[in-house]
Each structure stands twice: as C-alpha cells, then as structure tokens.
C-alpha cells in the first residue's frame, strides 16, 4: 500500500472540506491564523506556499485527466481520488506544516511535500508527457524542447527554440507582387467576414500586421513538391490570459487596442496560421490543419503543434497549472488532410 493510500485510510474519519472553505498550506488571501500570518508575511515563504498550492491543484486536475486518457476500468473514480488527495493534504497541513517554527523548516517541508505530490524524488521539470506519446521519439524530442525553455518564455502561438531537436519548420518565403494581389481576395473570402480594399490589405502586409507565405514541399510524400500557402494574422487567442477572463471580455480587450499595440503583442506571442494548397489554376484549397503555432517536420512526417492560451495570473484552485500542449500528426494529402492526436504534454506547476 502506498504512503498516499495509507494516509487516506488513516484519515477516513476527517471532515472533507471543499477548496472554497479550505486553503492548501497557508491562506494568504485571508490570513487569520498565526501560522498563516507567519508564512504570508515572508515573501520567500509565500512563493513556496504558492508552489505547493499549484502542485496540489495541478495533481488534483491530473487525476481526472489521467482517468480520461487511460479510460480506467469502471472502479476508477477520479472524484474519490481527488477526495483522497484532499484528506492527505489536510493531514499534512496539520501534522507537518503547522509544527514548523523556523523559515528553514517551512522551506524544507514545502519542498519535500511538492516532491511527494509529484511522485518523484526530485522536482519535476516544466512538463511531463501525458498517458500517450511515451514510445514516440518525436514526443520525447519535443518534451526536451519544452523542458529546456524557461517558463517565462512560453508564448501562446510562437514555437520555442527548436534548434538541435530534430524538428524543423517549413521553408516559407513571403508571397509578393501579382501573386499576392491574386491570392488575397481568396484569403479574405476564406477567413474574414468583413470586406477590405486592396490598399488596406497591402498596408497590413507591408507593416507586418498580416503575412502570406509560400513553401514548396512534398505534401503527399510522393516525390513531387507542391506549393503550400500559410496565412498569418493576429488573434487574442495568442495573447496571455488573466485567469477567469471570459472570451467575450478578452475579445473586447483586444478590440480596444491600437493596431500598433496589436502588432507588438503578436510579434511577442505569435500569430494564428491558416494553411492552403495552391493549385495549378491559381486557386487555393484549405488544408485542414489545426494548430496555433506552426506546421513542423520530424523526419519525413508533418506535425501541428498547439500551445493554447497561456496564463499570466495563475489561480491554482481553478487551473492547477498552465494548459496542456498537444501535437497532431497530420497527413497533407491531395484530397483531404487528416490529423491524429499524437503527443500530449501536461504543465506541472
């Protein structure tokens, strides 16, 4: 029987308080007890306390993610597993944290508890693989990319540094001249609901607000290169999000920005991309590629990487950590584009 289970068994008579009335570690939002005040008055201990909260709520969220990914047998109940974790944490708060009298003690037990929650002897890196993708070299390779990237450098729609990873981006170059003028009306019809003049669009292309690029690649892996078009534009989906903000509010916040501010944010956080195949007749056909970052290659296969919305203000009770990163394996065929969820990465804390 694991230590996790033993503690749960020993604590079956404890009252299960919900997170709405019980704070993991110290409650620095409403520090009323002497223990809370002692921890919350120290900037260093507040950081440790927040790290514990994030690790705890991330693990709490992971229990049901694990159930979903593994499709556990009927006897697996992630709700009960979360209650078990809660009982264990309450006992730790009362039996371990509350017994500390010095900052050194607090720091030591915080680090030990975070390590225990993570299930490893050493602190976890930024990300871990979810329950699929373990045997695939490309998933392991991207995990290394994620875990060598400082957390503050992650962006919603921009890939981290891929150098030396085995992943390469596609050789896109800007579309210019008459081809740009010919393709742009098709892009507007495909993506936008608003009408634009060519002068308005050309100005956006010239100032970097939007871009249209072309790459010659063998999309169906039959030995013949074809033209693939990538259209990139700003989006509030790529911006970092404060916790709890609704989509309508984020959209309104974005619309209040000047064009210069939108461009600055997009340069920092990346652009949303749309992909097309360019036929010999000059017509575009949309490729069903879902990924907010980019299409990349690993070996002879194509993948789309999505890093979703990254948060600025972390509320561990709700999120438990930053959102999952996914990689889709895609087949860019002549007729249809198919995709398969290939790698999943869970942000730890």
N, C-alpha and C positions, 0 to 999 in steps of 0.2 A: 504494500500500500504506500503511495507516495506521501511526502510530507504535506502536500496540498490537500490530499484526501483525509489524512489523519487529523489535521487541524479542523477540517469541516465536520468530521464525526464528533470531535471533542466539543464542538460549538453548536450542536444541533438545538440546544435549548435557548440560544441567544436570540434576542429580538432582531428581526431583519428590518433595518431602517432603510428607506429609499434614499437615493442620492439627493433628492430635493431637500431632505432634512438632515443629512449627514455628509460631512466633508471628509474625503480621504486625507489622512495626515492632519495638518492644521488648516482651519478655515480662516484664510486671510481676508475674505470679504467681510466677515463678521467675527473678528477675533474677540471672543468673550472670556474664554478660559485663560488661566495663567500660562498654560502650555502654548496655546495659540499666540498669545501676545509675545512670548519669548521668541518663538520661531519667526513670527511675522515682522518683528522689529529688526531682524537681521536680513540685510539684502542677500547675503550668501545663502542663508537657510531658506529664504523664500524661493530662491532658484531651485534648491534641492527639493523643496516641498512641491513645487510645480512640476518638476521632473517626475516625482513619484505619482502625482495625480495623472499626468499624461500617460505614463507607463501603465497605470492601473486601468484607466478607461480605454486605452488602446487595446489592452488584453481583453477587457470586457467585450468590446466590439468584435475582437478577433474570434471569440468563442463561437459566435453565430456565423461569422464569415467562414470559419472552419467547417461548421456544420453544413453550410450551403455548398462549399466547394467539394467536400468529401462525400456528400449525400449519405450521412450517417444512417445506421440502422434506426428503426423506429424507437429503440430505447434511448437514443441520444436526445437530450433535451437541453438546448443551449440556454433556455431561461433558467433551468435548475443549475446549470453550470455557472451562470452569472451570479446566482444567489450564493452558491458555494464560495466563489471568489470573494464576494462581499463579506461573508461571515469570516473568512480567513483574514481579510484586510482589517475588519473591525477588531479582531483579536490582536492583530499585530499593533494597531494603533494604541490599544490599551495596555498590552503586556510588554511592548518593546519601546515604542516611541515615547510614551509617557514616562518611562523610567529614566530617560536621559536627563543629565543635569548640566552638561557642557556642550559647547559647539562641536567639539571633536566627536563626541558621542553621537550627536544628531547627524553629523555628516557621515559617519561610519555606518550607522544603521540605515540611513536613507539609501546609500549606495548598495548596501547588501540587499535591501528589500527590492530595489529596482532590478538587481541581478536575478533575484529569486523569481520575481514575476516574469521576467523574460525567459526563464528556464535555461539559462546558461551561466557558466562560471565567470564569464567576462561580459561586459556591457555589449549589447548588440550594436551593429553599425546602423546607418540610416535606414536601410531597407532589408527585408528578407523576402525570399520567394514565397508565394502563396502555395497552395497544395497542388499546383500543376506547373509544369515547366522545369522540374528538377533535373530531368535527364537530358535536356536540350542545351547544347553548347552555346547557342546564341542567347539563351536566357541567363546562363551563368556569366556570359561575357557582359551583358548589359547590367547585371547586378553589380559587377565590378565597377562599371562606369558610374552607377548611382552612388556607390559607397565610397568612391574617391572624390565625389563632388561635394564641396561644403554645402550644408543645408541652406544657407542664406543665398546661394547662387541658383537654386532651382527656380525655374520660370514656368508659367502656365503653358506656353506654346513655343518654347525655344528649347532645342536639344542641348544637353550638356556637352562638354568636350568629348568627342568620340575617338580621338587620336589613339592609335595602338590597340583599339578594342576589337577590330575585325569588322565593325560596322562602317559603312561609307554612305554618304549622302549621294544623291543622283547628280549628274553633271549639268545642272540647269544653267542656262545663259539667258539674259534679257531678250525678249521679243521687241523688235524696234521697227520703225518705218511703216511701210504699207501693210505688212503682215499684222502689226499691232492694230492699225486702224481697221483692218478687216475682221480681226478676231474679237475686238472689244464689244461690238454690238451683240455678238453671240454670248459673251460672258455676262453682259447686263441682263439679257433675257433669261439666262440660266440661274443667276444668283440674286438679282435685285428686283424689287417691285417698283422702285422709283425710276423715272426717266432722267437721263443725263444728256447734256450736249457733249459733242466730241471735245470741245475746248475745255470743259470742266474735267473730263476724264483724262485728257492729255496732261493737264496741270497736276493731277493727282499722281500720274505715273512719273512725271518729272521730279516731283518733290519727295518721292518715295512713300507716299501715303498708301498706294497700291502697287502691285507689280504683276507682270505677266512674263513667264519664263518658259523656255523650251529645252528639252533634253532628248537626245537620240539614244534610245535604249531598246534592247530586245525584250519587249514586254511579255511576249508569249514564249520566250526561250526556244525559238525555232531557228535561230541563227540569222535573223533579219532585224535590223534596227528600225524602229518607228519613232515618230515624234510624239512625245508626251508633253502636255502643257500644264503648268502649275500657276494658278491664280491665287494671290495672297492679299488679304485685306485685314484691317484692324478689327478687333472684336473685344467686347467687355469680358467674354469668356476667358481671354488670355490674361486679363488683369488679375492681380491678387485680390482676394476677397476677405473682408472682415467677417468674422463668424456671426451667423444669424441673419445676414442680409439676404433679402428675398431677391429673386431675379428681376422683378419689376423695378425695385429700388436701385439695383445695380445698373440696369439699363438707363434709368433716369439720371443717375450719377454720371454715367458715361456720356450721355447726350448733352449734359451741361458743360462738358469740356470744350475748349477751343480745338481747332484742327491741329494746331501745333502741339498742344498737350496730348492729344490722341496719338500723334506720331511719336512723341517722346516715350509714351507708355508702351507703344507697340515695338519700338526699337529695343526697349528693355526686356519686354516679356514675350515677344514673338507675335506672329500673325496667324490667322486661320487660313488654311490652304484648301483649295479645290483642285482636283486633277481631271484632265481630259486627254483623250486620244485625238490627234489631228489627222483626219483622213486626207486622201489624195485630192479630194474635191475642195479642200479648204474648210470643211465643216468639222465642228467639234462634237465629240461624243463623250459624255461624262463617264468617268471611271468611278465605280462605287467604292471609294477608298475613305474609310472613316478613321481619322487620326488628326489630332490638333497640332501635332508637331511637324512631322515630315515623313515621307517615304524613304526608307533606307534599304541598303542591301547588306546581306551577310552571306558570304559565299555566292551562290547563284540564286538565292531566294530573296524575295521582296517582303518587307515588313513595314507596318504603320505603327507609330508609337504615339500614345496619348498620355499626357500627364495631368489632364483635368484642371480643376480650379485649386490653386494653392492659397492657403490662408495666411493672413498677416497676424491677426489676433486669435490665438489658439484658445478655444474653450474646450478643455478635455472632457467635460461631462457630456458634451454633445458629440464631438468628433472622435476623441481618443487619439487623434493624430492626423496627419495630412492624408489626402485621398490616395487610393491605390493607383499605381501606374500599370498600364496594360500595353502589351504588344500583340498586334494582329498579324498573322501570316497571310499574305494576300497573293492571289493568282490573277495577274493582269492579262486576261485572255482577250482574244479578238472580239468575242461576242459579249461575254459577261465578265465582271470582276467579282471574284468570290473572296471571302475572308474567313479566317478561323482564329478564335482567341487562342493565343499561343503561350504567352508568358504573363504572369501577374506578380506584382511586387507590392508588398504591404509596408507602408511607412511606420516605423516603430514609435519613436517619440522624439 
